[in-house]
C-alpha cells in the first residue's frame, strides 16, 4: 500500500516564501516527510523525471555527516531542526511532484483530524506570504 500524500499547488509570483513557510511547518510534524521544487533542485534531483533523493547520502537514512549538515542548514540550522529530524524530513521515495510545488508524505495513514489540522496550519502559514494554493490528498 502506498503512503498517503498531501500535495500543494501554489500560485504566487515568488513561491520561495511560501515554500519556506511550508518547510518550517513540516519540521514540527514528525509523522511526515517532505519534498518540494526548491528542495529537489538544491539536492540535485530532476523533478521532471520524478526521481527521489534516495541516492543522496543522508537524505533520509543515516547518511554522511556532510549531507545531514547540508539538510540541517537548509532548514535553518541546528537550532531549528534536530539531527534526528534531518534523517526523516526529506522524502526518500520516488516523489513525483508533477504539477504540484510541495508534498507532505505521511509516514502513517493520517486520521481525518490530522488532515484537517494540516489544512488549517497551511492556511495560517501561507496567509502572510500572500500565496494562493490548492491542497489535494492522494
KOLLO-889159 format. One record per atom (N, C-alpha, C, O): residue number from 1; residue in one letter; atom name; x, z negated, y. Coordinates in pm, whole numbers, plus 50000, padded with zeros to 5 digits. Each point is the difference from the previous one (the first is absolute). Last residue first. Example, Ala and Ser with C-alpha at 12.3 -4.5 7.8 and 13.67 -1.06 7.14 Angstrom:
BEGIN
[2; S; N; [51285; 49292; 49775]]
[2; S; CA; [50082; 49994; 50119]]
[2; S; C; [49923; 49927; 50109]]
[2; S; O; [50051; 49983; 50111]]
[1; A; N; [49978; 50024; 49317]]
[1; A; CA; [49911; 50000; 50119]]
[1; A; C; [50090; 50000; 50120]]
[1; A; O; [50104; 49934; 49998]]
END
This chain:
BEGIN
[138; X; N; [49608; 50170; 51238]]
[138; X; CA; [49993; 50085; 49881]]
[138; X; C; [50061; 49927; 49882]]
[138; X; O; [50005; 50054; 49889]]
[137; X; N; [49806; 49899; 50665]]
[137; X; CA; [50049; 49928; 49881]]
[137; X; C; [49981; 50092; 49880]]
[137; X; O; [49892; 50055; 49980]]
[136; X; N; [50158; 50015; 50586]]
[136; X; CA; [49941; 50044; 49872]]
[136; X; C; [50062; 49918; 49889]]
[136; X; O; [50122; 49985; 49994]]
[135; X; N; [49824; 50044; 50592]]
[135; X; CA; [50050; 49931; 49881]]
[135; X; C; [49926; 50054; 49878]]
[135; X; O; [49878; 50019; 50003]]
[134; X; N; [50256; 50137; 50545]]
[134; X; CA; [49902; 49996; 49893]]
[134; X; C; [50067; 49934; 49880]]
[134; X; O; [50121; 50014; 49980]]
[133; X; N; [49962; 49997; 50600]]
[133; X; CA; [50041; 50006; 49860]]
[133; X; C; [49879; 50010; 49908]]
[133; X; O; [49887; 49971; 50038]]
[132; X; N; [50360; 50023; 50509]]
[132; X; CA; [49877; 50008; 49924]]
[132; X; C; [50042; 50022; 49855]]
[132; X; O; [50109; 50051; 49973]]
[131; X; N; [50183; 49707; 50438]]
[131; X; CA; [49985; 50103; 49896]]
[131; X; C; [49862; 49993; 49937]]
[131; X; O; [49947; 49892; 49975]]
[130; X; N; [50254; 49809; 50368]]
[130; X; CA; [49913; 50107; 50044]]
[130; X; C; [49979; 50110; 49897]]
[130; X; O; [49929; 50097; 50027]]
[129; X; N; [50320; 49461; 49978]]
[129; X; CA; [50075; 50126; 50000]]
[129; X; C; [49917; 50116; 50052]]
[129; X; O; [50055; 50104; 50038]]
[128; X; N; [49770; 49443; 49902]]
[128; X; CA; [50092; 50009; 50114]]
[128; X; C; [50078; 50132; 50006]]
[128; X; O; [50049; 50038; 50107]]
[127; X; N; [49648; 49892; 49520]]
[127; X; CA; [49930; 50004; 50129]]
[127; X; C; [50098; 50009; 50118]]
[127; X; O; [49981; 50085; 50087]]
[126; X; N; [50136; 49851; 49436]]
[126; X; CA; [50006; 50135; 50059]]
[126; X; C; [49936; 50008; 50138]]
[126; X; O; [50031; 50091; 50077]]
[125; X; N; [49977; 49505; 49654]]
[125; X; CA; [50138; 50036; 50035]]
[125; X; C; [50009; 50138; 50064]]
[125; X; O; [50095; 50027; 50074]]
[124; X; N; [49473; 49800; 49786]]
[124; X; CA; [50063; 49910; 50097]]
[124; X; C; [50138; 50048; 50042]]
[124; X; O; [50032; 50002; 50119]]
[123; X; N; [49733; 50230; 49538]]
[123; X; CA; [49935; 50021; 50130]]
[123; X; C; [50067; 49915; 50107]]
[123; X; O; [50023; 50047; 50112]]
[122; X; N; [50117; 49885; 49448]]
[122; X; CA; [50047; 50129; 50050]]
[122; X; C; [49940; 50027; 50138]]
[122; X; O; [50071; 50042; 50091]]
[121; X; N; [49774; 49581; 49680]]
[121; X; CA; [50137; 49979; 50048]]
[121; X; C; [50058; 50129; 50058]]
[121; X; O; [50069; 49998; 50102]]
[120; X; N; [49507; 50024; 49691]]
[120; X; CA; [49992; 49922; 50124]]
[120; X; C; [50139; 49981; 50060]]
[120; X; O; [50018; 50016; 50121]]
[119; X; N; [49962; 50190; 49459]]
[119; X; CA; [49938; 50087; 50101]]
[119; X; C; [49991; 49930; 50135]]
[119; X; O; [50028; 50060; 50104]]
[118; X; N; [50120; 49689; 49524]]
[118; X; CA; [50101; 50096; 50043]]
[118; X; C; [49944; 50092; 50109]]
[118; X; O; [50068; 50027; 50099]]
[117; X; N; [49636; 49673; 49702]]
[117; X; CA; [50094; 49930; 50086]]
[117; X; C; [50108; 50095; 50051]]
[117; X; O; [50037; 49997; 50118]]
[116; X; N; [49658; 50168; 49565]]
[116; X; CA; [49932; 49976; 50127]]
[116; X; C; [50095; 49932; 50099]]
[116; X; O; [50003; 50037; 50117]]
[115; X; N; [50148; 50023; 49445]]
[115; X; CA; [49991; 50130; 50067]]
[115; X; C; [49935; 49985; 50138]]
[115; X; O; [50043; 50062; 50097]]
[114; X; N; [49971; 49559; 49630]]
[114; X; CA; [50136; 50035; 50043]]
[114; X; C; [50000; 50133; 50075]]
[114; X; O; [50069; 50015; 50101]]
[113; X; N; [49527; 49838; 49703]]
[113; X; CA; [50034; 49916; 50115]]
[113; X; C; [50140; 50032; 50052]]
[113; X; O; [50023; 49996; 50121]]
[112; X; N; [49826; 50212; 49481]]
[112; X; CA; [49937; 50057; 50119]]
[112; X; C; [50035; 49919; 50125]]
[112; X; O; [50023; 50057; 50107]]
[111; X; N; [50334; 49922; 49509]]
[111; X; CA; [49858; 49968; 50005]]
[111; X; C; [49944; 50060; 50129]]
[111; X; O; [50075; 50031; 50093]]
[110; X; N; [50364; 50175; 49642]]
[110; X; CA; [49948; 49910; 50104]]
[110; X; C; [49851; 49973; 49983]]
[110; X; O; [49925; 50083; 49949]]
[109; X; N; [50486; 50030; 49691]]
[109; X; CA; [49873; 50053; 50049]]
[109; X; C; [49941; 49903; 50102]]
[109; X; O; [49976; 49883; 49968]]
[108; X; N; [50546; 50124; 49998]]
[108; X; CA; [49891; 49957; 49911]]
[108; X; C; [49871; 50057; 50057]]
[108; X; O; [49990; 50023; 50120]]
[107; X; N; [50388; 50100; 50097]]
[107; X; CA; [50070; 49966; 49876]]
[107; X; C; [49903; 49950; 49894]]
[107; X; O; [50028; 50008; 49881]]
[106; X; N; [49892; 50345; 50546]]
[106; X; CA; [49968; 49866; 49949]]
[106; X; C; [50070; 49977; 49867]]
[106; X; O; [49992; 50084; 49909]]
[105; X; N; [50125; 50229; 50530]]
[105; X; CA; [49979; 50011; 49856]]
[105; X; C; [49983; 49859; 49944]]
[105; X; O; [50092; 49918; 50006]]
[104; X; N; [49859; 50350; 50487]]
[104; X; CA; [50020; 49868; 49940]]
[104; X; C; [49969; 50019; 49852]]
[104; X; O; [49888; 50038; 49964]]
[103; X; N; [50257; 50343; 50427]]
[103; X; CA; [49928; 49956; 49880]]
[103; X; C; [50040; 49857; 49965]]
[103; X; O; [50118; 49965; 49999]]
[102; X; N; [49892; 50458; 50422]]
[102; X; CA; [50039; 49867; 49953]]
[102; X; C; [49920; 49968; 49874]]
[102; X; O; [49883; 50039; 49988]]
[101; X; N; [50067; 50375; 50248]]
[101; X; CA; [50123; 49955; 50066]]
[101; X; C; [50054; 49871; 49940]]
[101; X; O; [50117; 49968; 50016]]
[100; X; N; [49573; 50480; 49779]]
[100; X; CA; [49999; 49865; 50054]]
[100; X; C; [50136; 49962; 50058]]
[100; X; O; [50102; 50060; 49967]]
[99; X; N; [49770; 50349; 49789]]
[99; X; CA; [49951; 50004; 50137]]
[99; X; C; [50005; 49864; 50068]]
[99; X; O; [49971; 49989; 50119]]
[98; X; N; [50330; 50030; 49469]]
[98; X; CA; [49912; 50113; 50032]]
[98; X; C; [49961; 50001; 50146]]
[98; X; O; [50087; 50003; 50087]]
[97; X; N; [50178; 49683; 49613]]
[97; X; CA; [49923; 49967; 50120]]
[97; X; C; [49904; 50111; 50037]]
[97; X; O; [49895; 49976; 50059]]
[96; X; N; [50333; 49853; 49474]]
[96; X; CA; [49976; 50124; 50072]]
[96; X; C; [49912; 49966; 50119]]
[96; X; O; [49881; 49972; 49984]]
[95; X; N; [50454; 49748; 49658]]
[95; X; CA; [49899; 49993; 50104]]
[95; X; C; [49991; 50131; 50075]]
[95; X; O; [50095; 50041; 50066]]
[94; X; N; [50102; 49743; 49476]]
[94; X; CA; [49999; 50134; 50059]]
[94; X; C; [49887; 50006; 50102]]
[94; X; O; [49891; 50048; 49970]]
[93; X; N; [50335; 49479; 49948]]
[93; X; CA; [49924; 50098; 49922]]
[93; X; C; [50011; 50136; 50068]]
[93; X; O; [50050; 50012; 50112]]
[92; X; N; [50127; 49570; 50054]]
[92; X; CA; [50092; 50076; 49917]]
[92; X; C; [49928; 50100; 49912]]
[92; X; O; [50062; 50069; 49920]]
[91; X; N; [49863; 49641; 50578]]
[91; X; CA; [49942; 50057; 49878]]
[91; X; C; [50106; 50079; 49924]]
[91; X; O; [50073; 50079; 50059]]
[90; X; N; [50024; 49499; 50267]]
[90; X; CA; [50003; 50146; 50002]]
[90; X; C; [49950; 50052; 49866]]
[90; X; O; [50049; 49961; 49894]]
[89; X; N; [49977; 49567; 50177]]
[89; X; CA; [49920; 50057; 50108]]
[89; X; C; [49997; 50153; 50000]]
[89; X; O; [49900; 50059; 50042]]
[88; X; N; [50337; 49600; 49659]]
[88; X; CA; [49864; 50042; 49963]]
[88; X; C; [49924; 50073; 50110]]
[88; X; O; [49887; 50043; 49977]]
[87; X; N; [50573; 49772; 50046]]
[87; X; CA; [49993; 50056; 49865]]
[87; X; C; [49862; 50057; 49968]]
[87; X; O; [49988; 50083; 49909]]
[86; X; N; [50095; 49683; 50497]]
[86; X; CA; [50065; 50132; 50003]]
[86; X; C; [49990; 50069; 49865]]
[86; X; O; [49987; 50122; 49992]]
[85; X; N; [49875; 49430; 50057]]
[85; X; CA; [49897; 50096; 50041]]
[85; X; C; [50058; 50140; 50009]]
[85; X; O; [49929; 50098; 49978]]
[84; X; N; [50363; 49548; 49922]]
[84; X; CA; [49906; 50018; 49890]]
[84; X; C; [49894; 50104; 50035]]
[84; X; O; [49961; 50081; 49916]]
[83; X; N; [50347; 49785; 50416]]
[83; X; CA; [50062; 50086; 49899]]
[83; X; C; [49904; 50029; 49885]]
[83; X; O; [49993; 50112; 49950]]
[82; X; N; [49777; 49772; 50515]]
[82; X; CA; [50092; 49935; 49907]]
[82; X; C; [50059; 50102; 49904]]
[82; X; O; [49946; 50109; 49982]]
[81; X; N; [49874; 49943; 50547]]
[81; X; CA; [49970; 50033; 49861]]
[81; X; C; [50105; 49936; 49909]]
[81; X; O; [50120; 50003; 50029]]
[80; X; N; [49879; 49922; 50446]]
[80; X; CA; [49867; 50057; 49986]]
[80; X; C; [49961; 50027; 49855]]
[80; X; O; [49882; 50001; 49966]]
[79; X; N; [50549; 49831; 50190]]
[79; X; CA; [49899; 49904; 50043]]
[79; X; C; [49858; 50048; 49975]]
[79; X; O; [49906; 49920; 49994]]
[78; X; N; [50482; 50360; 49909]]
[78; X; CA; [49983; 49887; 49908]]
[78; X; C; [49897; 49898; 50042]]
[78; X; O; [49941; 49934; 49914]]
[77; X; N; [49997; 50569; 50272]]
[77; X; CA; [50113; 49911; 49983]]
[77; X; C; [49966; 49880; 49914]]
[77; X; O; [49885; 49979; 49964]]
[76; X; N; [49848; 50436; 50160]]
[76; X; CA; [50017; 49908; 50111]]
[76; X; C; [50115; 49902; 49985]]
[76; X; O; [50037; 49937; 50099]]
[75; X; N; [49824; 50439; 49606]]
[75; X; CA; [49878; 49922; 50023]]
[75; X; C; [50021; 49889; 50102]]
[75; X; O; [49915; 49911; 50011]]
[74; X; N; [50444; 50372; 49864]]
[74; X; CA; [49892; 50093; 50033]]
[74; X; C; [49873; 49925; 50036]]
[74; X; O; [49923; 50042; 50087]]
[73; X; N; [50453; 49725; 49746]]
[73; X; CA; [50015; 50033; 50142]]
[73; X; C; [49890; 50095; 50045]]
[73; X; O; [49956; 49995; 50115]]
[72; X; N; [50052; 49889; 49429]]
[72; X; CA; [49977; 49879; 50080]]
[72; X; C; [50010; 50034; 50149]]
[72; X; O; [49915; 49957; 50078]]
[71; X; N; [50192; 50378; 49615]]
[71; X; CA; [49856; 49976; 50002]]
[71; X; C; [49968; 49880; 50088]]
[71; X; O; [49904; 50002; 50076]]
[70; X; N; [50549; 50088; 49856]]
[70; X; CA; [49940; 50109; 50075]]
[70; X; C; [49849; 49979; 50012]]
[70; X; O; [49944; 50015; 50109]]
[69; X; N; [50299; 49688; 49621]]
[69; X; CA; [50028; 49976; 50142]]
[69; X; C; [49936; 50107; 50087]]
[69; X; O; [49947; 49970; 50108]]
[68; X; N; [50032; 50091; 49433]]
[68; X; CA; [49912; 49888; 50037]]
[68; X; C; [50020; 49967; 50148]]
[68; X; O; [49904; 49974; 50072]]
[67; X; N; [50380; 50347; 49745]]
[67; X; CA; [49865; 50053; 50016]]
[67; X; C; [49900; 49890; 50036]]
[67; X; O; [49907; 50024; 50076]]
[66; X; N; [50547; 49854; 49843]]
[66; X; CA; [49990; 50089; 50116]]
[66; X; C; [49858; 50050; 50021]]
[66; X; O; [49951; 50002; 50113]]
[65; X; N; [50159; 49740; 49502]]
[65; X; CA; [49988; 49918; 50121]]
[65; X; C; [49982; 50088; 50122]]
[65; X; O; [49922; 49967; 50090]]
[64; X; N; [49915; 50228; 49439]]
[64; X; CA; [50124; 49959; 50064]]
[64; X; C; [49972; 49919; 50126]]
[64; X; O; [49893; 50011; 50060]]
[63; X; N; [49710; 49981; 49605]]
[63; X; CA; [50107; 50098; 50011]]
[63; X; C; [50121; 49943; 50072]]
[63; X; O; [50025; 49880; 49998]]
[62; X; N; [49497; 49968; 49826]]
[62; X; CA; [50129; 49933; 49987]]
[62; X; C; [50116; 50096; 50005]]
[62; X; O; [50085; 49999; 49911]]
[61; X; N; [49461; 50167; 50148]]
[61; X; CA; [50031; 49943; 49871]]
[61; X; C; [50139; 49945; 49987]]
[61; X; O; [50072; 50033; 49906]]
[60; X; N; [49699; 50222; 50473]]
[60; X; CA; [49895; 49953; 49913]]
[60; X; C; [50043; 49939; 49871]]
[60; X; O; [49915; 49984; 49912]]
[59; X; N; [50381; 50263; 50394]]
[59; X; CA; [49867; 50022; 50055]]
[59; X; C; [49895; 49962; 49898]]
[59; X; O; [49917; 50083; 49961]]
[58; X; N; [50565; 49909; 49962]]
[58; X; CA; [49951; 49886; 50079]]
[58; X; C; [49862; 50018; 50056]]
[58; X; O; [49943; 49905; 50053]]
[57; X; N; [50315; 50528; 49823]]
[57; X; CA; [50045; 49870; 49952]]
[57; X; C; [49950; 49890; 50093]]
[57; X; O; [50022; 50006; 50121]]
[56; X; N; [49746; 50469; 49788]]
[56; X; CA; [50074; 49931; 50104]]
[56; X; C; [50036; 49861; 49950]]
[56; X; O; [49912; 49920; 49969]]
[55; X; N; [49811; 50396; 49794]]
[55; X; CA; [50142; 50025; 49983]]
[55; X; C; [50086; 49930; 50102]]
[55; X; O; [50123; 50002; 49991]]
[54; X; N; [49398; 49979; 50016]]
[54; X; CA; [50048; 49935; 49879]]
[54; X; C; [50148; 50019; 49977]]
[54; X; O; [50065; 49917; 49937]]
[53; X; N; [49596; 50215; 50429]]
[53; X; CA; [50135; 49949; 50019]]
[53; X; C; [50058; 49933; 49877]]
[53; X; O; [50092; 49919; 50012]]
[52; X; N; [49541; 50506; 49990]]
[52; X; CA; [50009; 49861; 50042]]
[52; X; C; [50143; 49953; 50009]]
[52; X; O; [50091; 50072; 49959]]
[51; X; N; [49662; 50429; 50097]]
[51; X; CA; [50094; 49923; 49920]]
[51; X; C; [50016; 49861; 50058]]
[51; X; O; [50024; 49983; 50119]]
[50; X; N; [49705; 50420; 50022]]
[50; X; CA; [49936; 49885; 49938]]
[50; X; C; [50095; 49916; 49917]]
[50; X; O; [49956; 49924; 49914]]
[49; X; N; [50099; 50484; 50378]]
[49; X; CA; [50013; 50012; 49855]]
[49; X; C; [49936; 49884; 49926]]
[49; X; O; [49983; 50006; 49878]]
[48; X; N; [50030; 50004; 50595]]
[48; X; CA; [49926; 50119; 49959]]
[48; X; C; [50004; 50019; 49849]]
[48; X; O; [49907; 50054; 49941]]
[47; X; N; [50349; 49604; 50268]]
[47; X; CA; [49858; 49965; 49990]]
[47; X; C; [49918; 50119; 49952]]
[47; X; O; [49903; 49983; 49926]]
[46; X; N; [50612; 49876; 50005]]
[46; X; CA; [49927; 50119; 50041]]
[46; X; C; [49852; 49974; 49979]]
[46; X; O; [49949; 50014; 49889]]
[45; X; N; [50458; 49625; 50216]]
[45; X; CA; [49903; 50046; 49901]]
[45; X; C; [49927; 50121; 50057]]
[45; X; O; [49959; 50000; 50116]]
[44; X; N; [50391; 49682; 50077]]
[44; X; CA; [50040; 50130; 49950]]
[44; X; C; [49909; 50055; 49892]]
[44; X; O; [50044; 50073; 49912]]
[43; X; N; [49927; 49518; 50369]]
[43; X; CA; [50058; 49983; 49866]]
[43; X; C; [50044; 50132; 49939]]
[43; X; O; [50054; 50003; 49889]]
[42; X; N; [49730; 49985; 50533]]
[42; X; CA; [50122; 49920; 50016]]
[42; X; C; [50070; 49975; 49866]]
[42; X; O; [50121; 49980; 49995]]
[41; X; N; [49462; 50251; 50011]]
[41; X; CA; [50103; 50080; 50065]]
[41; X; C; [50131; 49922; 50012]]
[41; X; O; [50107; 50055; 49976]]
[40; X; N; [49514; 49722; 49860]]
[40; X; CA; [50046; 50100; 49903]]
[40; X; C; [50114; 50083; 50059]]
[40; X; O; [50099; 50028; 49933]]
[39; X; N; [49686; 49668; 50351]]
[39; X; CA; [50082; 49930; 49900]]
[39; X; C; [50056; 50099; 49901]]
[39; X; O; [50118; 49994; 49965]]
[38; X; N; [49574; 50173; 50348]]
[38; X; CA; [50126; 49960; 50065]]
[38; X; C; [50095; 49932; 49904]]
[38; X; O; [50120; 50027; 50002]]
[37; X; N; [49445; 50093; 49842]]
[37; X; CA; [50078; 50119; 50032]]
[37; X; C; [50134; 49965; 50065]]
[37; X; O; [50102; 50061; 49967]]
[36; X; N; [49692; 49581; 49702]]
[36; X; CA; [49944; 50074; 50112]]
[36; X; C; [50095; 50112; 50037]]
[36; X; O; [50113; 50006; 49951]]
[35; X; N; [49755; 49570; 49659]]
[35; X; CA; [50079; 50118; 50033]]
[35; X; C; [49932; 50065; 50119]]
[35; X; O; [49877; 49999; 50012]]
[34; X; N; [50114; 49489; 49682]]
[34; X; CA; [49959; 50102; 50097]]
[34; X; C; [50091; 50121; 49997]]
[34; X; O; [50111; 49998; 49948]]
[33; X; N; [49674; 49538; 49753]]
[33; X; CA; [50122; 50066; 50045]]
[33; X; C; [49954; 50118; 50084]]
[33; X; O; [49883; 50038; 49995]]
[32; X; N; [49868; 49462; 49857]]
[32; X; CA; [50007; 50143; 50026]]
[32; X; C; [50144; 50045; 50022]]
[32; X; O; [50086; 49923; 50042]]
[31; X; N; [49754; 49618; 49892]]
[31; X; CA; [49940; 50075; 49890]]
[31; X; C; [49997; 50150; 50025]]
[31; X; O; [49933; 50074; 49928]]
[30; X; N; [50229; 49577; 50387]]
[30; X; CA; [50087; 50010; 49882]]
[30; X; C; [49942; 50083; 49886]]
[30; X; O; [50075; 50037; 49909]]
[29; X; N; [49886; 49928; 50632]]
[29; X; CA; [49904; 50032; 49893]]
[29; X; C; [50078; 50018; 49869]]
[29; X; O; [50033; 50113; 49964]]
[28; X; N; [50156; 49819; 50484]]
[28; X; CA; [49935; 49877; 49956]]
[28; X; C; [49894; 50024; 49893]]
[28; X; O; [49919; 49911; 49972]]
[27; X; N; [50327; 50455; 50215]]
[27; X; CA; [50101; 49900; 49964]]
[27; X; C; [49937; 49875; 49943]]
[27; X; O; [50052; 49940; 49906]]
[26; X; N; [49695; 50435; 50282]]
[26; X; CA; [50029; 50001; 49856]]
[26; X; C; [50099; 49891; 49959]]
[26; X; O; [49996; 49954; 49885]]
[25; X; N; [49888; 50129; 50577]]
[25; X; CA; [49887; 49941; 49927]]
[25; X; C; [50032; 49987; 49851]]
[25; X; O; [49962; 49901; 49938]]
[24; X; N; [50342; 50331; 50329]]
[24; X; CA; [50007; 49856; 50028]]
[24; X; C; [49888; 49926; 49928]]
[24; X; O; [50020; 49891; 49947]]
[23; X; N; [49978; 50578; 50035]]
[23; X; CA; [50110; 49944; 49919]]
[23; X; C; [50007; 49849; 50018]]
[23; X; O; [50015; 49926; 49903]]
[22; X; N; [49679; 50308; 50365]]
[22; X; CA; [49955; 49997; 49861]]
[22; X; C; [50107; 49944; 49907]]
[22; X; O; [49969; 49929; 49904]]
[21; X; N; [50140; 50136; 50550]]
[21; X; CA; [49898; 49894; 49989]]
[21; X; C; [49951; 49988; 49856]]
[21; X; O; [49981; 49888; 49951]]
[20; X; N; [50316; 50464; 50152]]
[20; X; CA; [50069; 49870; 50007]]
[20; X; C; [49901; 49885; 49983]]
[20; X; O; [50030; 49902; 49931]]
[19; X; N; [49794; 50531; 50099]]
[19; X; CA; [50068; 49981; 49872]]
[19; X; C; [50072; 49866; 49997]]
[19; X; O; [49997; 49929; 49899]]
[18; X; N; [49805; 50197; 50506]]
[18; X; CA; [49897; 49966; 49901]]
[18; X; C; [50064; 49977; 49862]]
[18; X; O; [49961; 49908; 49929]]
[17; X; N; [50319; 50239; 50424]]
[17; X; CA; [49952; 49863; 50026]]
[17; X; C; [49894; 49956; 49897]]
[17; X; O; [49999; 49884; 49959]]
[16; X; N; [50165; 50570; 50003]]
[16; X; CA; [50096; 49896; 49962]]
[16; X; C; [49953; 49858; 50035]]
[16; X; O; [50017; 49911; 49917]]
[15; X; N; [49770; 50537; 50177]]
[15; X; CA; [49951; 49917; 49890]]
[15; X; C; [50090; 49881; 49969]]
[15; X; O; [49958; 49907; 49932]]
[14; X; N; [49909; 50422; 50499]]
[14; X; CA; [50118; 49937; 49941]]
[14; X; C; [49951; 49903; 49894]]
[14; X; O; [49942; 49896; 50032]]
[13; X; N; [49724; 50358; 50140]]
[13; X; CA; [50111; 50086; 50043]]
[13; X; C; [50130; 49951; 49938]]
[13; X; O; [50077; 50077; 49943]]
[12; X; N; [49475; 49829; 49790]]
[12; X; CA; [50067; 49950; 50119]]
[12; X; C; [50110; 50098; 50038]]
[12; X; O; [50057; 50067; 49914]]
[11; X; N; [49604; 49801; 49660]]
[11; X; CA; [49987; 50100; 50105]]
[11; X; C; [50057; 49937; 50126]]
[11; X; O; [49938; 49913; 50061]]
[10; X; N; [50095; 49993; 49362]]
[10; X; CA; [50006; 49963; 50141]]
[10; X; C; [49979; 50120; 50090]]
[10; X; O; [50040; 50112; 49968]]
[9; X; N; [49844; 49701; 49503]]
[9; X; CA; [50031; 50119; 50078]]
[9; X; C; [49992; 49961; 50146]]
[9; X; O; [49898; 49947; 50045]]
[8; X; N; [50160; 49780; 49457]]
[8; X; CA; [49963; 49999; 50141]]
[8; X; C; [50048; 50129; 50065]]
[8; X; O; [50116; 50038; 49989]]
[7; X; N; [49767; 49716; 49486]]
[7; X; CA; [50066; 50101; 50081]]
[7; X; C; [49948; 49994; 50142]]
[7; X; O; [49882; 49976; 50025]]
[6; X; N; [50155; 49709; 49507]]
[6; X; CA; [49926; 50010; 50124]]
[6; X; C; [50080; 50092; 50091]]
[6; X; O; [50111; 49967; 50043]]
[5; X; N; [49863; 49955; 49389]]
[5; X; CA; [50075; 50020; 50124]]
[5; X; C; [49902; 50009; 50116]]
[5; X; O; [49890; 50054; 49988]]
[4; X; N; [50164; 49777; 49448]]
[4; X; CA; [49917; 50036; 50114]]
[4; X; C; [50087; 50010; 50124]]
[4; X; O; [50096; 49924; 50017]]
[3; X; N; [50090; 50176; 49481]]
[3; X; CA; [49975; 49894; 50096]]
[3; X; C; [49913; 50051; 50113]]
[3; X; O; [50003; 50117; 50035]]
[2; X; N; [49976; 50077; 49454]]
[2; X; CA; [50080; 50007; 50121]]
[2; X; C; [49961; 49888; 50095]]
[2; X; O; [49889; 49947; 49995]]
[1; X; N; [50097; 50069; 49454]]
[1; X; CA; [49916; 50000; 50119]]
[1; X; C; [50088; 50000; 50125]]
[1; X; O; [50094; 49921; 50011]]
END
